[in-house]
Amino acid sequence: MGDILFAGVRAVEDYVATHVLTCLVPAFLLAGAMVTFIDRNLVLEHLGQRANRIKSYSLASGASFLLAACSCTVIPVAGGLYFAGAGVSAAFILLWVAPSANILALVYTGSILGSGMMASRVLASLVMALVVGTAMGFAFRDRSPGESGDAGREQVRGSLIAGRELIIIGLILLSLLLPNYLVRNRPYILKVSVWLACTLAMALYAWKRIPRERIWSWAKETWWFVRIIFPLLLGGVFLVGVIGKLLPEELIRQWLGGNGILASFFGTMIGAVTYFATMTEAPFVHTLMGLGMGKGPALALLLTGPGVSLPNWLAIARVFGVKKATVYVPVIVVSGTLMGWFFGNFIF
């Protein structure tokens, strides 16, 4: 029993040591900045309920490819977009595509598993994004918290965000991306140093150029995300560590061979429960493929591993509501299983 609990504690220690400063802190700041600084009316115009679905889905998917984030880091970002006025479809497309198919993870997948697996991951992610957007929009009428489905709304013109506040968001993005990708394979102290330099530059710029009341609003919005998400992430990571200790690795490998629907389902469920930081899923899948895992289950795990996780389930329910989580997670599990089965039998 002690070993099992220790595995959970160790998982939390590893998560806090490697993700909080350089991943979650910038993500929370970015979420608060999006809610505070982005013009809600213009978000509604392009990504809200009344926006053209093809346009809003394309914008959400395209932007998501450029946002390298794991399943937990992306929640504050998607939540910030949602509470800034985006429809539920656009928010959940971002929530799915950013971790499952961001450009950095795709390049890394190609280098380890080949261009065929990378291209399949792109195509499958886009198909699943369409499924997610359609399912969430149908189930919840694509409503955002700040949008009324009955009231008319005139077309809005103007800037989505002021120039000086856009610079703030750019500096936050640098503090998120540079430590994790520019110096990814360097000593951790260097990653923290890069993060600290970017964060201090952002803080100094904000203090000089942003009115104090706007900074205070930004701090309040950021704290709201921290307060409701962070405790659940820690609890979820602890459970993942315990589950990882309890599950026999040999049994998992035995059930992942071939490209049958059951093998793809098991690949999906391993990915859907286990926490993977973005780009860590590719070497894990490569190892399992060397032990006999089929390409279909491998694709299913590549999709769901970084895209969802047990901590992700809990945090989504907290931020977006239990009803949305109970629709989103099964949609991902079913569509991920079908993607793995289809690609395993008809593409690979």
N, C-alpha and C positions, 0 to 999 in steps of 0.2 A: 504493500500500500504506500509505503514511504517513497519507493522508487517512482510510482505512478504520479504522486503529487509533486515530486521533485522534477519530473519531466515537464509538468505544467508550469512550474515556477521558472525552470530553465528557458522554456519557450518565451515567457514574458520578459525575462532578463534580456534575451537575445533581441527581441522585438524593440524593447525600449532603447537598448544600446545602439541599434543600427537604424532605427526608423524615426524616432520621435523628433530629434533636432532637425535632421536634414530632409525629412519627408513630411511628417504630420504638421509641424509648426508652420512651414510655408503653405501647406494646403489649407490649414485653418485661416491663416491670414488672407489667402487668396479668396476663400469663400466669403469672409466678412467684407472684403473689398468689393467683390462683385455685387453683393446685396446693397452696399452703401453707395458706391460710385456709379454703377451702370444705370442708365435711364430706363426705368421700368416700362414706360410706354413704348420705347423703341424695341425692347426685348419682346414685348407683346406683339409688336408689328411683324417681327421676323420669325419668332419662335413660339408665339402664343397660340391659343385655340383658333383664332380667326386667320392665322397665317396659312399660306398655301402649304399643304402637307409635303409635297415633293421638295419644295424649297426648304422648309424647316428641317425635314429629315436629312436632306443633303448637307445643310449647314452644320447640323449637330454631328453627323458622321464624319464629315471632312475635318472639322476642328478637332474631333476626338483622336484622329490618327496622329496629330501633332502633340498631344498631351500625354506624356509618358508617366503613368501612375498605376499603382497597384490597386487591388479591389477595395482596400480600405482608404487609401489616400484620396481616391477619386470621389468618395462620398461627400465630403465637405464642398468640393468643387461643384458637383452636380446639384447638391442642395443649394448652394449659393445661386446657381443659375435658375433653379426652380423657384426659389423665394424672391428672386429678382423679377419674376414674371413669366418665365418660359413655361410652355405646356409640359404636361407630364411625359408625353412621348419624347420630346427633345431631351428632357433631363435624363430619362432612363436610357436613351440611345447613348448619350455621353457616358452614363454610368456603366454601360456595357462595353462600348467600343474602345474607350481610352485604355483600360487595362488589358483587354483581350487582343487588341491589334494596333497598338501604337507603333510608330515608325521604328523606334529603337529596338523594341522587342521583335519586330518583324525582321529587321536586318540581322539580329543575333540568331533568330531561328534559322534564317537562310544559311548563315555561316556554319551552324552546327548540324542541321537536319536536311539541308539542301533547298534549292529554289522551289522544287515542287511542293514541299510541305509549307514553305512560306506563302506561295501563291494560293494554296488551298486554305490557309489560315485567313488570308485577306478576304477571299470570296465567301467563305463560311461566315466570317464575322459580319460582312455586309448583309448577307441573307438573314442572319439572326438579328441584326439591328432593325431590319424592316419588320421582322416578326415581333420583336419587342415593342417597337414604336406603335405598330398596329394594335397589338394586344392591349397595351397600357392605355392607348387612346380610346379604344372601344370600351374597355372596362370602366374607365374613369372620365370619359367625355373630354379627355385632353385638357382638363381644367388646371389652372395654376392658382396658388393661394390669393393672388391679387387680381384675379380676372373674373368678371361676371359673365356668365353665358348669355344673359338676356339683354344687357345694356349694349347699345350701339357704341361704336368707337370710330372716330374720324381717323383718317390716315395721318400718321405722325411724321414730321420732318425734323431733322436736326442731327446732332452728334450723339452717338451711343454713349460716349463717355468723354469728359473734358480731357484736354491734352495732358495736363499735369497729373491727373489721376490715372490716365493710361500709363504714364511713366512709372507710377507706383506699382501698378499691376505687372508691368514688364520687369521691374526689379524683383518683385516677389517670385515671378516665374524663373528668373535667373537663380535665385536662392534655392529653388526647388530642383532645377535641371542641372546646373553646373556641378554641384557636389556629387550627384548620383551618376553622372555620365561623363563629364569632362575628366574627373579624377576618380572614376569608379573603382579601378583596380589599384589605387594608391593607398597608403596607410590611412586609417580612419581619421587620425588627427588632421591630416591634410584636407579631407572632406569637410570636417567641422570648421577648419580655418577658412575654406572657400565659402561655406555657408555663412559664417560669421561676418566675413567681409561684405558679402552681398546684403545681408540683413542690416548691418550698420549703415551701409550706403542708403538702403531703402528708408531706414528710420530717420537718418539725417535729412534726406530729401523731404520726407513727409513733414518733419518738424519745421522746415524752412518754408515749404510751399503750400501746405494744406492747412486750412483754418482749423482752429482747435476743436470746434464743435463737430466738424466732420471727422477728425481723428477719434473723438470720443464715441461717435456713432459707429465708426469702424471697429473700435475696441469692443463695444457692446455686442455687435453682430458676431464678431470672432469668438467671443467668450460663450455665446449661445451655442455655437457649433462644438466648441471644446467640451462644454458641460454635458451635452447630451450624447456625444459620440465617444469621447475618449474612454470613459469607464467601461463601456460595452466592448470596445476593441480589446482592452486588456483582459476582460473576462472571456471573450471569445478566443483569444490567442492561448489563454491558459487551457481551455477545453480542447483546442487543437493539439496542444502538447500532450495532454492526457490520452486523447484518442490515438495519436501516433504511437504512443507507448503500448497501448492495448492491442492494436491491430497487428497480427502476424504478417510480416512482409512477404513470406513465401506464399501465403494464401492469396494475397493481392496479385502477385505476379502470375499465379496459376490461372486466375480468372480473366486475365487481360490478353490472352493469346487469341489470334485470329481476328476476323472483322465482323463477327456476329453482332446482333443487336444487344445481346446481354453483355458482351465484352465492352461495347461502346458505352452502355449504361454504367458499368462499373468504372470505366475511365472517367466518365462525366462526374460520377458521385465522388470519386477520389479528389478530383479537382474542385468540386463544389463545396466540399467540407474542409479540405486542407488549405492553409494559408500559404500562398506563394507571393513573394515580392516580385514585381515585374522583372522579366529577363531571367529569373531563376528557374522557370518552368522548363525551358529548353534543355539544359543539361540533365535535369531530372528525367525528362521523357527520353532523352538519348540513352541514358543508362538503362531504363526499363525496356526500350526497344532492343538493346543488346542482349537482354535476358529473354526475349521472345514476345514482347508485346506487339500486337498488330498495329498497322498504320492508322486504321480507323479509330481505335481507342486512343492512340497517341494524339491524333488531331482533337478528339473530344477533350482530352486532358489539357492540351495546349490552349484550347478555347476557354474552358471553365476554370482551369487552375488559377490564372491571374485575374479572371473576370469576376468570380464570386468566391466566397469562402464563408465559413461559419461566423467569424467576426463580422463579415460583410452583411450576412443575413440579419444579424441582431441590430447593427447600426442602421441599416435601411429601414427596418421596422420602426426604429426610434425617430429617425429624421422624417421619413415620408409617410409613416403610418403602417400598422400591421396589415391592413387590407392590401395595400400596394405591394408589400413584401410577399404576401401569400399568393399574389398573382405573378409577380416578377420571377421569383425563384423557380417555381414549377415550369414556367415558360422557358427559362434558360436550361433547366435539366432536360426537358423533353426535346427541345430544338437542338441542344448540344449532342444528345444521344443520336438523333436522326441524322445530323450532319456527319458524325463519326461513322455511322453505319453506311450512309450513302457514299461518302468519299472513299471509304475502305473497300466497298464492293464495286463501285462503278467508275471511280476516277483513278485511284492508285493501282 
